[in-house]
Amino acid sequence: MSGFKAIKNSILKVKALLISKNVLTFLVFLVLSGMFWFVHSLGRERESIINIPVNYIGIPEDVKIISELPRNITIVIRDEGLRLLEYNKKKTIPLTLDLQRVYFQKGEILITADQLKTRLYSYVLPTTAVLSIKPDSIAIHYYKLATKDLKIKLNATISLANQYILSDSIHVEPSNVKVFGPRHIVDTMKAAYTEPVELKDIADTTLIKTKLRPITDVKYAFDDVNVGVFVEMFTEKKQQIPVTLINVPETMNIRVFPVMIEATYNIGLSNFNKIKSNDIQAVFDYNEVTKNQKRRHKLQVINHSPYISSLRFSPDEVEFLLEKK
């Protein structure tokens, strides 16, 4: 019985070996035939499609394009399969169309089929035939925008920490911007405003970037501006200043009491010694005196210095005596 099993096993092994050899031979011939077919097909002419991205440059800022520009151009080409494989190996470089030219108030720029075809031939091999281009031409409709140079104004709510003061004016850089838009809108614009900014309890120099407030159909030469808020600690300073008389007729003499008053104000530590004697004025205006017919007159507070804040006088009004010469 054991001898029978051994013979049976030997027969099965030989059968399996023959079958495996047949399969292997079949696979070899299948691969070879596939290779021959592939090589043969590469020699035949075939068609393929290439999508070429388009970049538009040279459009002035004061020109509005109102037609939808194609972002891709599709070309159908024909060549041998082997050469078509080369198009799949390399990355397609965008086609750049330079629209820099003289623009009128409104009009159309036409890039013709011949112009496109001439440019697109640089994308194909000499043996490749271009069968079709879509779109075959590009019509660009436009109109010119009104322009205006405007001051930039900061739309901000700023509060300083206790015992702090602005050491300099708030800086907005750039300070001006050129705007472009329909004339009926641009002509009404007096300034370009930033988007709202809120800064609370500022106790140190603060530098931020903010955007210009968008307006429908209006564009700016740039969108971002830099804002600088410079602060420092302040101290209180007192100063004796004379009463300044103005608009007094040559036929009149005016005597005021007192002739000197005390000015009290806040000033940053770095600017403490920058105040000049004529930066602060307590003004007695003769024209105002003749209107009210009183013997006491409230003084006008005039501050010529950007470093001074919270200016007040003591006393803030004086007695006076009018005398004819």
VEXLODO-560951 format. One line per 8 residues: number of its first residue (from 1); for each residue x, y, z of C-alpha. Coordinates in Angstrom, 2 decimals. Example, Ala and Ser with C-alpha at 12.3 -4.5 7.8 and 13.67 -1.06 7.14 Angstrom:
BEGIN
1> 12.30:-4.50:7.80 ~ 13.67:-1.06:7.14
% end
This chain:
BEGIN
1> 0.00:0.00:0.00 ~ 2.85:2.28:0.83 ~ 4.46:1.58:-2.57 ~ 1.23:2.61:-4.34 ~ 1.13:5.91:-2.49 ~ 4.72:6.64:-3.41 ~ 4.00:6.05:-7.13 ~ 0.90:8.24:-6.93
9> 2.85:11.08:-5.29 ~ 5.54:10.86:-7.97 ~ 2.95:11.10:-10.75 ~ 1.36:14.19:-9.11 ~ 4.73:15.92:-8.80 ~ 5.57:15.33:-12.48 ~ 2.10:16.59:-13.51 ~ 2.48:19.72:-11.38
17> 5.92:20.37:-12.87 ~ 4.59:20.10:-16.42 ~ 1.66:22.36:-15.65 ~ 3.92:25.01:-14.00 ~ 6.24:24.96:-17.03 ~ 3.28:25.50:-19.37 ~ 2.02:28.40:-17.29 ~ 5.45:29.99:-17.13
25> 5.86:29.63:-20.89 ~ 2.44:31.18:-21.44 ~ 3.26:34.12:-19.19 ~ 6.56:34.73:-20.95 ~ 4.90:34.79:-24.35 ~ 2.11:37.01:-22.99 ~ 4.61:39.56:-21.70 ~ 6.59:39.46:-24.97
33> 3.48:39.94:-27.04 ~ 2.40:42.83:-24.80 ~ 5.79:44.47:-25.25 ~ 5.64:44.03:-29.03 ~ 2.14:45.52:-29.07 ~ 3.24:48.48:-26.89 ~ 6.29:49.19:-29.05 ~ 4.16:48.93:-32.19
41> 1.53:51.27:-30.77 ~ 4.18:53.87:-29.89 ~ 5.08:54.05:-33.54 ~ 1.53:54.88:-34.58 ~ 0.11:58.39:-34.66 ~ -2.28:59.26:-31.86 ~ -4.09:62.31:-30.51 ~ -3.64:63.88:-27.07
49> -4.89:66.90:-25.12 ~ -2.72:69.49:-23.33 ~ -4.08:72.09:-20.89 ~ -1.87:75.18:-20.71 ~ -2.36:77.66:-17.81 ~ -2.48:81.35:-18.80 ~ -0.99:84.29:-16.87 ~ -1.96:87.89:-17.75
57> 0.53:90.64:-16.97 ~ 0.93:94.34:-17.73 ~ -2.63:95.37:-16.82 ~ -2.45:98.91:-15.29 ~ -4.02:99.49:-11.89 ~ -6.44:102.03:-13.34 ~ -7.91:99.54:-15.83 ~ -10.87:97.33:-14.97
65> -11.25:94.09:-16.95 ~ -14.97:93.37:-17.31 ~ -14.81:90.18:-19.38 ~ -14.01:86.80:-17.85 ~ -10.53:85.79:-18.95 ~ -9.82:82.10:-19.64 ~ -7.35:80.65:-17.15 ~ -6.42:77.72:-19.39
73> -6.04:77.06:-23.10 ~ -6.70:73.52:-24.33 ~ -4.92:72.27:-27.44 ~ -5.49:68.96:-29.23 ~ -2.29:67.56:-30.79 ~ -1.31:64.59:-32.98 ~ 2.03:62.80:-33.10 ~ 3.61:59.37:-32.72
81> 2.87:57.74:-29.39 ~ 6.54:57.76:-28.36 ~ 6.75:61.53:-28.81 ~ 3.46:62.08:-27.01 ~ 4.99:60.40:-23.97 ~ 7.45:63.29:-23.73 ~ 4.59:65.72:-22.97 ~ 3.69:63.67:-19.90
89> 7.24:63.78:-18.58 ~ 7.62:67.57:-18.37 ~ 5.66:70.15:-16.42 ~ 3.63:72.58:-18.51 ~ 4.94:76.15:-18.23 ~ 2.13:78.77:-18.08 ~ 1.59:80.91:-21.16 ~ 2.23:84.58:-20.26
97> 0.21:87.19:-22.15 ~ 1.53:90.74:-21.72 ~ -1.32:93.27:-21.95 ~ 0.83:96.36:-21.52 ~ -0.30:98.89:-24.13 ~ -2.20:102.17:-24.50 ~ -5.63:101.96:-22.90 ~ -8.47:104.25:-23.89
105> -11.46:105.19:-21.74 ~ -13.09:101.90:-22.68 ~ -12.58:99.32:-25.35 ~ -11.50:95.84:-26.33 ~ -8.22:93.98:-26.77 ~ -8.39:91.03:-29.17 ~ -5.79:88.27:-29.11 ~ -6.43:86.54:-32.43
113> -6.23:82.86:-33.30 ~ -3.05:83.45:-35.32 ~ -1.41:85.23:-32.40 ~ -2.33:82.42:-30.02 ~ -1.20:79.74:-32.45 ~ 2.17:81.43:-32.94 ~ 2.71:81.52:-29.16 ~ 1.51:77.94:-28.63
121> 3.80:76.43:-31.25 ~ 6.66:76.88:-28.77 ~ 4.93:74.30:-26.55 ~ 4.99:71.49:-29.11 ~ 7.65:69.50:-30.93 ~ 8.35:70.23:-34.61 ~ 6.77:66.88:-35.54 ~ 3.59:67.56:-33.58
129> 0.51:68.80:-35.39 ~ -1.85:71.19:-33.54 ~ -5.38:70.14:-34.47 ~ -7.42:72.63:-32.45 ~ -7.12:75.41:-29.88 ~ -9.86:76.26:-27.39 ~ -10.58:79.08:-27.04 ~ -9.17:79.99:-30.45
137> -9.08:83.72:-29.57 ~ -9.42:85.92:-26.47 ~ -11.50:89.12:-26.37 ~ -10.66:91.34:-23.38 ~ -13.19:94.09:-22.61 ~ -12.15:96.91:-20.26 ~ -12.74:100.44:-19.05 ~ -10.47:102.92:-17.30
145> -11.02:103.79:-13.64 ~ -10.87:107.22:-12.03 ~ -7.86:107.73:-9.74 ~ -7.26:109.87:-6.70 ~ -4.52:110.28:-4.10 ~ -6.05:110.33:-0.61 ~ -4.87:110.87:2.94 ~ -5.14:107.76:5.11
153> -7.06:108.33:8.34 ~ -6.89:105.96:11.28 ~ -10.26:104.75:12.57 ~ -9.18:103.87:16.10 ~ -10.23:103.87:19.73 ~ -7.11:104.17:21.86 ~ -6.87:104.42:25.63 ~ -3.63:104.82:27.57
161> -2.72:103.30:30.91 ~ -2.70:105.54:33.99 ~ 0.21:108.00:34.13 ~ 0.99:107.49:30.42 ~ 0.83:109.99:27.58 ~ 1.55:110.03:23.86 ~ 5.22:110.87:23.33 ~ 4.63:111.61:19.63
169> 1.74:111.82:17.20 ~ 0.25:108.51:16.07 ~ 2.07:107.41:12.93 ~ 0.31:105.87:9.93 ~ 2.65:104.59:7.22 ~ 2.20:105.10:4.35 ~ 0.26:108.27:5.00 ~ -1.36:108.44:1.53
177> -2.79:105.92:-0.90 ~ -3.88:106.01:-4.51 ~ -7.42:104.72:-5.06 ~ -9.05:103.46:-8.25 ~ -12.75:103.14:-8.97 ~ -15.79:104.48:-10.82 ~ -15.67:108.27:-11.04 ~ -19.02:108.78:-9.28
185> -17.58:107.01:-6.22 ~ -13.98:108.26:-6.25 ~ -15.03:111.91:-6.63 ~ -16.97:111.74:-3.34 ~ -14.09:110.26:-1.32 ~ -12.27:112.73:0.96 ~ -9.99:110.23:2.72 ~ -9.21:106.53:2.93
193> -10.09:105.07:6.32 ~ -8.66:102.03:8.04 ~ -10.74:99.25:9.45 ~ -11.67:99.86:13.13 ~ -8.77:99.45:15.58 ~ -9.18:99.22:19.35 ~ -6.21:99.49:21.72 ~ -6.75:99.54:25.47
201> -4.48:100.55:28.38 ~ -1.41:101.16:26.23 ~ 1.72:101.39:28.42 ~ 4.43:100.82:25.82 ~ 5.21:101.57:22.20 ~ 2.74:99.60:20.10 ~ 3.20:98.75:16.42 ~ 0.37:97.07:14.53
209> -0.68:96.41:10.95 ~ -4.24:97.03:9.82 ~ -6.14:97.03:6.56 ~ -7.85:99.81:4.68 ~ -11.63:99.67:4.88 ~ -12.93:98.01:1.69 ~ -15.38:99.88:-0.51 ~ -17.41:98.15:-3.20
217> -15.94:98.64:-6.72 ~ -12.96:100.58:-5.31 ~ -9.44:99.23:-5.08 ~ -6.34:100.61:-3.38 ~ -2.74:100.62:-4.56 ~ -2.07:98.59:-1.37 ~ -4.30:97.18:1.37 ~ -2.20:97.21:4.55
225> -0.84:100.12:6.60 ~ 1.45:100.24:9.63 ~ 0.34:102.09:12.74 ~ 2.70:103.20:15.50 ~ 1.51:104.43:18.91 ~ 4.37:105.85:21.00 ~ 3.77:106.38:24.72 ~ 5.73:107.22:27.85
233> 5.14:108.17:31.45 ~ 4.24:111.81:32.09 ~ 4.65:114.32:34.87 ~ 2.77:117.46:35.80 ~ 4.47:120.81:35.18 ~ 3.54:124.33:36.28 ~ 4.59:127.52:34.52 ~ 3.92:131.24:34.97
241> 2.83:132.91:31.71 ~ 1.72:136.47:30.89 ~ -1.76:137.37:29.66 ~ -1.61:138.18:25.93 ~ -3.80:141.06:24.69 ~ -5.15:140.96:21.13 ~ -7.37:143.15:18.90 ~ -6.90:146.21:21.14
249> -7.59:149.51:19.30 ~ -4.79:152.10:19.26 ~ -7.12:154.49:21.06 ~ -7.56:152.18:24.05 ~ -5.49:150.95:26.95 ~ -6.39:147.74:28.80 ~ -5.23:146.79:32.24 ~ -5.77:143.19:33.40
257> -5.46:141.73:36.90 ~ -3.51:139.56:37.36 ~ -1.03:140.08:34.52 ~ 0.57:136.66:35.10 ~ -1.29:133.38:35.53 ~ -0.22:129.82:36.31 ~ -0.46:127.16:33.58 ~ -0.54:123.53:34.63
265> -0.20:120.67:32.15 ~ 0.95:117.10:31.63 ~ 4.07:116.37:29.63 ~ 6.08:113.25:28.81 ~ 9.40:112.83:30.58 ~ 11.40:112.86:27.33 ~ 9.87:116.21:26.30 ~ 10.00:117.94:29.67
273> 12.65:120.46:28.58 ~ 11.34:121.03:25.06 ~ 8.63:123.54:25.98 ~ 9.29:127.10:24.79 ~ 8.02:130.27:26.43 ~ 5.56:130.99:23.60 ~ 4.15:127.44:23.33 ~ 1.34:128.35:25.72
281> -0.80:131.46:25.52 ~ -3.55:132.87:27.74 ~ -5.33:135.24:25.34 ~ -7.47:138.24:26.27 ~ -9.50:139.21:23.17 ~ -10.76:142.83:23.18 ~ -13.44:141.99:20.59 ~ -15.02:139.51:22.97
289> -14.96:142.04:25.84 ~ -17.05:144.57:23.90 ~ -19.77:141.98:23.36 ~ -20.49:140.97:26.94 ~ -19.98:144.30:28.78 ~ -18.63:142.54:31.89 ~ -15.68:143.41:34.14 ~ -14.34:139.86:34.21
297> -13.25:138.01:31.10 ~ -12.52:134.30:30.54 ~ -9.17:133.73:28.88 ~ -8.68:131.67:25.75 ~ -6.32:128.71:26.21 ~ -3.99:128.23:23.25 ~ -1.53:125.34:23.10 ~ 1.08:125.37:20.30
305> 3.00:122.32:21.50 ~ 2.19:118.70:20.51 ~ 3.86:117.50:23.72 ~ 1.41:119.20:26.12 ~ -1.88:117.71:27.26 ~ -4.53:118.55:29.87 ~ -3.63:122.24:29.84 ~ -5.46:124.43:32.34
313> -5.02:127.96:33.78 ~ -5.37:129.35:37.26 ~ -7.11:131.70:37.35 ~ -8.91:131.10:34.05 ~ -10.41:134.58:33.99 ~ -9.13:138.06:34.83 ~ -10.52:141.44:35.81 ~ -9.84:144.30:33.43
321> -10.06:148.05:33.14 ~ -10.56:149.90:29.85 ~ -9.04:153.39:29.43 ~ -9.11:155.75:26.50 ~ -5.80:157.23:25.51
% end
